[in-house]
Amino acid sequence: MVRTSIVEGPLPTHQADDSHREHGAELVFFGRVRDQEHGKPIIALEYEHYAGMAERELERLAQQTLERFAIGELHCDHRVGRVEVGHASLRVAIWSRHRQAGLEAMAWFISELKKSVPIWKWAITADGERFPSHCDHAEPSF
């Protein structure tokens, strides 16, 4: 089962789900806004998305992850709008029978999300400068 959403405003906290009796691993990832982007101090990130398409692509990617890896469930919430430093912009929860499948699925899902879901981010500095932000660090290969 997959559940995905693109939301404005804070992400709700994740509560452990004890109903997953067949899953030995419950992995939760929060992506948070750092205080620097490409070496420049920032106060926030502003996320924009292609409404409609981003939701469909996120759902498709979550379903593909479920089919590709030995996991039982995947939930993903991605924020749009302004997200202050220290706050979460992404939450992914994966349940799997064993941790290794969950860890591999998590790494792959997040990497693919950054490549294929039409969500863009802009870094905002204290003096109001706004510049595009992108991931240029090494991504895992599976």
C-alpha positions in Angstrom: 0.0 0.0 0.0 1.2 3.5 -0.8 0.0 6.9 0.5 1.5 10.1 -0.8 0.6 13.8 -0.4 1.9 17.2 -1.2 1.0 19.6 1.6 1.3 23.2 2.6 2.2 23.8 6.3 4.1 21.7 8.8 4.2 17.9 8.4 2.5 16.0 11.2 4.8 14.0 13.5 5.1 10.3 12.7 3.6 7.9 15.2 4.9 4.3 15.3 2.4 1.9 13.9 2.2 -1.3 15.9 -0.3 -2.9 13.5 2.4 -4.0 11.1 2.9 -7.4 12.6 4.5 -8.9 9.5 7.1 -6.1 9.2 10.2 -6.1 11.3 11.4 -2.7 10.1 9.7 0.6 10.2 12.0 3.3 8.7 11.2 7.0 8.9 13.1 9.7 7.1 12.7 13.4 7.6 14.4 15.8 5.2 15.0 19.1 6.9 16.1 22.5 5.7 19.8 23.2 6.5 21.1 26.6 7.4 23.3 26.8 4.3 22.8 26.1 0.6 25.9 25.8 -1.6 28.0 27.5 1.1 25.7 30.5 1.6 23.7 31.1 4.8 19.9 30.9 4.3 16.8 31.3 6.4 14.4 29.2 4.4 13.7 27.2 1.3 10.7 27.9 -1.0 9.2 24.8 -2.7 7.2 25.1 -5.9 5.6 22.2 -7.7 3.7 21.5 -10.9 0.3 20.9 -9.4 -1.4 17.7 -10.5 1.6 16.3 -12.2 3.7 16.3 -9.0 1.1 14.4 -7.1 0.7 11.8 -9.9 4.4 11.3 -10.3 4.9 11.0 -6.5 2.2 8.3 -6.4 3.7 6.5 -9.4 7.2 6.5 -7.9 5.9 5.2 -4.6 4.1 2.4 -6.3 7.2 1.6 -8.4 9.2 1.4 -5.2 6.8 -1.0 -3.7 7.1 -3.2 -6.8 10.8 -2.9 -7.0 11.8 -3.7 -3.4 10.6 -6.2 -0.8 8.6 -3.6 1.2 5.0 -3.8 2.4 4.0 -0.1 2.7 5.3 3.4 1.8 4.0 6.7 2.9 5.4 10.0 1.7 4.5 13.6 2.5 6.3 16.5 0.7 5.8 20.1 1.7 5.5 23.0 -0.7 5.7 26.7 0.1 8.1 28.3 2.5 9.9 26.0 4.9 12.1 27.6 7.6 15.6 26.3 8.5 15.3 23.3 10.8 11.8 22.4 9.7 11.0 19.2 7.8 10.1 19.4 4.1 9.9 15.7 3.4 8.7 12.7 5.4 9.0 9.1 4.1 7.9 6.0 6.1 8.6 2.5 4.8 7.6 -0.8 6.4 9.4 -4.0 5.4 9.9 -7.5 6.7 13.7 -6.9 7.0 15.6 -3.7 7.4 17.9 -4.1 4.4 15.1 -4.0 1.9 13.6 -1.0 3.7 17.0 0.9 3.7 17.6 0.2 0.0 14.0 1.2 -0.9 14.3 4.4 1.1 17.6 5.5 -0.5 16.3 4.7 -4.0 12.9 6.4 -3.5 14.4 9.6 -2.2 17.0 9.7 -5.0 14.4 9.1 -7.7 12.0 11.6 -6.1 14.7 14.4 -6.5 15.2 13.4 -10.1 11.6 12.9 -11.4 9.0 14.6 -9.3 8.4 18.2 -10.5 9.1 20.0 -7.2 11.7 22.8 -7.3 13.3 24.7 -4.4 14.6 28.2 -4.0 17.0 29.2 -1.3 16.2 32.4 0.6 18.8 34.5 2.4 18.3 36.9 5.3 18.6 39.9 2.9 15.9 38.5 0.6 18.0 37.0 -2.1 16.4 34.0 -3.8 18.4 31.5 -5.8 17.7 28.1 -7.2 18.8 25.1 -5.1 19.6 21.7 -6.5 21.1 18.5 -5.4 24.6 18.0 -6.8 25.9 15.5 -4.3 26.5 11.8 -5.1 23.3 9.8 -5.4 23.2 6.0 -4.6 23.1 3.6 -7.6 20.9 0.6 -7.4 
